[in-house]
Amino acid sequence: MKEEAMVIALERYLIPKILKDQETSYSSAFIRICTSLTKDWFRQFAIDNYLRLSNLDKDLLSIVHNLTKK
């Protein structure tokens, strides 16, 4: 679940430079997972585990830097 939110944060917010802050990007992506991108049991799982999954523990900006310099 965290990986999905990180990928969405990267592809929808950070790489296209819509947002520059990785925490805001991750939070926005996770909110999208909990609202419009998923349904049924996956959405409920995300909502039920929001507090545990909502903290970002990776450096997404270094990933963006590595991807864009290649």
N, C-alpha and C positions, 0 to 999 in steps of 0.2 A: 504494500500500500504506500509506504514512504517512497519507494522507488518510482511508482507511478506519478506521485505528486512532484517529485524532483524532475522527472522527464517533462511533465506538463509545464512546470515553472521554467525550465530551460527553453523548450520549443515555442512556448506562447508568450513569454514575457522577457526573458533575459537575452536570448540570442537575437531576436528582432529588435531589441533595445526599447521595448515598450516600458519596462520598468528597469531600474538600475540596482535596486536593493534586493538582495537575495532572500531575505526574510519575508519581505512583502510579496515577492514573487511566489515563494513557496506557500505562504498563507493564502494567497489568491488562488493558486492551483488547488490547494486542499479544499478550499471552500467550494470551488467548482466541482470537485469530486463528490462532495457531500450534497450538492444541489442538482446540477444539471447534467453532468457527464456520466453519471451512473444511475442505476435503479435497482429495485428489489433488495436482495440480501447484501449486495456489495455496498450499496449506499447506506443501509442500516448499520453494517459493520463499521463503516467509516465514521458515522455519527456516534455510535456507541463507544468508539475508541479515539474520539477526537483529541482529548487531552493528552493521551499517550503518544499519538502519532503526529500531532501538530508541531512539535519542536523539530527544527532543522538541525541535523547533526553532521552535515557535509558542507564543504566549501564549493558552492555552485559557481561562484565567479571564477575560480581556477579552472573549472571544467569549460566554461565559456571561453576563457582565454586560450586554453589548449586547443579547442575546436576551431576558433576563429584565426589562429595564427598559422594553421596548416594549409 
